Amino acid sequence: MPGGLGPIGVAVIFGVDELMDMGRTSVNVLGNCLATIVVARLEGEFDDEKARVFGTPEEVKRELAAGELALAEAATE
């Protein structure tokens, strides 16, 4: 073992690494989401109004009015 690191030390490192991996994954997903929004805004493709009502009953009303039955049905589930 390097530096006198016993089996208990290795187990502790693996346990801490598991938690750190979850944190790295969360930060990566958040960064990807934010980068997508930034690029969409720069390209003029981001719809602020649609984002504001996402996940609300207002979204279902808008989707039904636009004839998007599948999206409205999925939002109600």
Biotite code that builds the C-alpha atoms (Angstrom):
import biotite.structure as struc

atoms = struc.array([
    struc.Atom([0.000, 0.000, 0.000], chain_id="A", res_id=1, res_name="MET", atom_name="CA", element="C"),
    struc.Atom([1.325, 3.475, -0.809], chain_id="A", res_id=2, res_name="PRO", atom_name="CA", element="C"),
    struc.Atom([2.462, 5.450, 2.207], chain_id="A", res_id=3, res_name="GLY", atom_name="CA", element="C"),
    struc.Atom([1.264, 2.857, 4.728], chain_id="A", res_id=4, res_name="GLY", atom_name="CA", element="C"),
    struc.Atom([-2.377, 3.337, 3.717], chain_id="A", res_id=5, res_name="LEU", atom_name="CA", element="C"),
    struc.Atom([-4.189, 0.301, 5.089], chain_id="A", res_id=6, res_name="GLY", atom_name="CA", element="C"),
    struc.Atom([-7.457, -1.285, 3.975], chain_id="A", res_id=7, res_name="PRO", atom_name="CA", element="C"),
    struc.Atom([-9.454, 0.988, 6.279], chain_id="A", res_id=8, res_name="ILE", atom_name="CA", element="C"),
    struc.Atom([-7.899, 4.070, 4.706], chain_id="A", res_id=9, res_name="GLY", atom_name="CA", element="C"),
    struc.Atom([-8.711, 2.816, 1.215], chain_id="A", res_id=10, res_name="VAL", atom_name="CA", element="C"),
    struc.Atom([-12.318, 2.140, 2.262], chain_id="A", res_id=11, res_name="ALA", atom_name="CA", element="C"),
    struc.Atom([-12.621, 5.693, 3.636], chain_id="A", res_id=12, res_name="VAL", atom_name="CA", element="C"),
    struc.Atom([-11.220, 7.153, 0.413], chain_id="A", res_id=13, res_name="ILE", atom_name="CA", element="C"),
    struc.Atom([-13.683, 5.119, -1.681], chain_id="A", res_id=14, res_name="PHE", atom_name="CA", element="C"),
    struc.Atom([-16.576, 6.268, 0.531], chain_id="A", res_id=15, res_name="GLY", atom_name="CA", element="C"),
    struc.Atom([-15.593, 9.920, 0.261], chain_id="A", res_id=16, res_name="VAL", atom_name="CA", element="C"),
    struc.Atom([-15.033, 9.575, -3.476], chain_id="A", res_id=17, res_name="ASP", atom_name="CA", element="C"),
    struc.Atom([-18.589, 8.236, -3.875], chain_id="A", res_id=18, res_name="GLU", atom_name="CA", element="C"),
    struc.Atom([-19.984, 11.402, -2.269], chain_id="A", res_id=19, res_name="LEU", atom_name="CA", element="C"),
    struc.Atom([-17.626, 13.631, -4.243], chain_id="A", res_id=20, res_name="MET", atom_name="CA", element="C"),
    struc.Atom([-18.714, 11.910, -7.458], chain_id="A", res_id=21, res_name="ASP", atom_name="CA", element="C"),
    struc.Atom([-22.342, 12.800, -6.737], chain_id="A", res_id=22, res_name="MET", atom_name="CA", element="C"),
    struc.Atom([-21.314, 16.407, -6.197], chain_id="A", res_id=23, res_name="GLY", atom_name="CA", element="C"),
    struc.Atom([-19.261, 16.507, -9.411], chain_id="A", res_id=24, res_name="ARG", atom_name="CA", element="C"),
    struc.Atom([-22.185, 15.052, -11.359], chain_id="A", res_id=25, res_name="THR", atom_name="CA", element="C"),
    struc.Atom([-24.621, 17.598, -9.908], chain_id="A", res_id=26, res_name="SER", atom_name="CA", element="C"),
    struc.Atom([-22.322, 20.514, -10.726], chain_id="A", res_id=27, res_name="VAL", atom_name="CA", element="C"),
    struc.Atom([-21.777, 19.172, -14.242], chain_id="A", res_id=28, res_name="ASN", atom_name="CA", element="C"),
    struc.Atom([-25.521, 18.865, -14.934], chain_id="A", res_id=29, res_name="VAL", atom_name="CA", element="C"),
    struc.Atom([-26.189, 22.338, -13.531], chain_id="A", res_id=30, res_name="LEU", atom_name="CA", element="C"),
    struc.Atom([-23.388, 23.815, -15.642], chain_id="A", res_id=31, res_name="GLY", atom_name="CA", element="C"),
    struc.Atom([-24.702, 22.131, -18.783], chain_id="A", res_id=32, res_name="ASN", atom_name="CA", element="C"),
    struc.Atom([-28.204, 23.491, -18.124], chain_id="A", res_id=33, res_name="CYS", atom_name="CA", element="C"),
    struc.Atom([-26.946, 27.013, -17.545], chain_id="A", res_id=34, res_name="LEU", atom_name="CA", element="C"),
    struc.Atom([-24.724, 26.911, -20.629], chain_id="A", res_id=35, res_name="ALA", atom_name="CA", element="C"),
    struc.Atom([-27.696, 25.791, -22.721], chain_id="A", res_id=36, res_name="THR", atom_name="CA", element="C"),
    struc.Atom([-29.773, 28.725, -21.478], chain_id="A", res_id=37, res_name="ILE", atom_name="CA", element="C"),
    struc.Atom([-26.952, 31.216, -22.085], chain_id="A", res_id=38, res_name="VAL", atom_name="CA", element="C"),
    struc.Atom([-26.406, 30.011, -25.659], chain_id="A", res_id=39, res_name="VAL", atom_name="CA", element="C"),
    struc.Atom([-30.161, 29.973, -26.355], chain_id="A", res_id=40, res_name="ALA", atom_name="CA", element="C"),
    struc.Atom([-30.448, 33.564, -25.148], chain_id="A", res_id=41, res_name="ARG", atom_name="CA", element="C"),
    struc.Atom([-27.485, 34.661, -27.240], chain_id="A", res_id=42, res_name="LEU", atom_name="CA", element="C"),
    struc.Atom([-29.061, 33.014, -30.288], chain_id="A", res_id=43, res_name="GLU", atom_name="CA", element="C"),
    struc.Atom([-32.452, 34.605, -29.546], chain_id="A", res_id=44, res_name="GLY", atom_name="CA", element="C"),
    struc.Atom([-34.129, 31.195, -29.185], chain_id="A", res_id=45, res_name="GLU", atom_name="CA", element="C"),
    struc.Atom([-34.984, 31.296, -25.475], chain_id="A", res_id=46, res_name="PHE", atom_name="CA", element="C"),
    struc.Atom([-38.669, 32.015, -24.778], chain_id="A", res_id=47, res_name="ASP", atom_name="CA", element="C"),
    struc.Atom([-38.892, 33.762, -21.393], chain_id="A", res_id=48, res_name="ASP", atom_name="CA", element="C"),
    struc.Atom([-42.680, 33.524, -21.232], chain_id="A", res_id=49, res_name="GLU", atom_name="CA", element="C"),
    struc.Atom([-42.687, 29.801, -21.946], chain_id="A", res_id=50, res_name="LYS", atom_name="CA", element="C"),
    struc.Atom([-39.974, 29.248, -19.319], chain_id="A", res_id=51, res_name="ALA", atom_name="CA", element="C"),
    struc.Atom([-41.931, 31.294, -16.773], chain_id="A", res_id=52, res_name="ARG", atom_name="CA", element="C"),
    struc.Atom([-45.042, 29.083, -17.047], chain_id="A", res_id=53, res_name="VAL", atom_name="CA", element="C"),
    struc.Atom([-43.192, 25.750, -17.343], chain_id="A", res_id=54, res_name="PHE", atom_name="CA", element="C"),
    struc.Atom([-44.711, 23.137, -15.043], chain_id="A", res_id=55, res_name="GLY", atom_name="CA", element="C"),
    struc.Atom([-47.781, 25.198, -14.143], chain_id="A", res_id=56, res_name="THR", atom_name="CA", element="C"),
    struc.Atom([-51.444, 24.793, -15.099], chain_id="A", res_id=57, res_name="PRO", atom_name="CA", element="C"),
    struc.Atom([-50.955, 27.799, -17.405], chain_id="A", res_id=58, res_name="GLU", atom_name="CA", element="C"),
    struc.Atom([-48.570, 25.687, -19.491], chain_id="A", res_id=59, res_name="GLU", atom_name="CA", element="C"),
    struc.Atom([-51.276, 23.058, -19.999], chain_id="A", res_id=60, res_name="VAL", atom_name="CA", element="C"),
    struc.Atom([-53.726, 25.742, -21.146], chain_id="A", res_id=61, res_name="LYS", atom_name="CA", element="C"),
    struc.Atom([-51.175, 27.136, -23.616], chain_id="A", res_id=62, res_name="ARG", atom_name="CA", element="C"),
    struc.Atom([-50.348, 23.682, -25.004], chain_id="A", res_id=63, res_name="GLU", atom_name="CA", element="C"),
    struc.Atom([-54.027, 22.809, -25.447], chain_id="A", res_id=64, res_name="LEU", atom_name="CA", element="C"),
    struc.Atom([-54.684, 26.143, -27.173], chain_id="A", res_id=65, res_name="ALA", atom_name="CA", element="C"),
    struc.Atom([-51.768, 25.447, -29.532], chain_id="A", res_id=66, res_name="ALA", atom_name="CA", element="C"),
    struc.Atom([-53.112, 21.971, -30.301], chain_id="A", res_id=67, res_name="GLY", atom_name="CA", element="C"),
    struc.Atom([-50.253, 20.153, -28.573], chain_id="A", res_id=68, res_name="GLU", atom_name="CA", element="C"),
    struc.Atom([-52.364, 17.449, -26.959], chain_id="A", res_id=69, res_name="LEU", atom_name="CA", element="C"),
    struc.Atom([-49.486, 15.057, -26.216], chain_id="A", res_id=70, res_name="ALA", atom_name="CA", element="C"),
    struc.Atom([-47.493, 17.714, -24.355], chain_id="A", res_id=71, res_name="LEU", atom_name="CA", element="C"),
    struc.Atom([-50.548, 18.881, -22.410], chain_id="A", res_id=72, res_name="ALA", atom_name="CA", element="C"),
    struc.Atom([-51.409, 15.302, -21.489], chain_id="A", res_id=73, res_name="GLU", atom_name="CA", element="C"),
    struc.Atom([-47.845, 14.605, -20.311], chain_id="A", res_id=74, res_name="ALA", atom_name="CA", element="C"),
    struc.Atom([-47.867, 17.764, -18.196], chain_id="A", res_id=75, res_name="ALA", atom_name="CA", element="C"),
    struc.Atom([-51.024, 16.677, -16.354], chain_id="A", res_id=76, res_name="THR", atom_name="CA", element="C"),
    struc.Atom([-49.450, 13.364, -15.265], chain_id="A", res_id=77, res_name="GLU", atom_name="CA", element="C"),
])
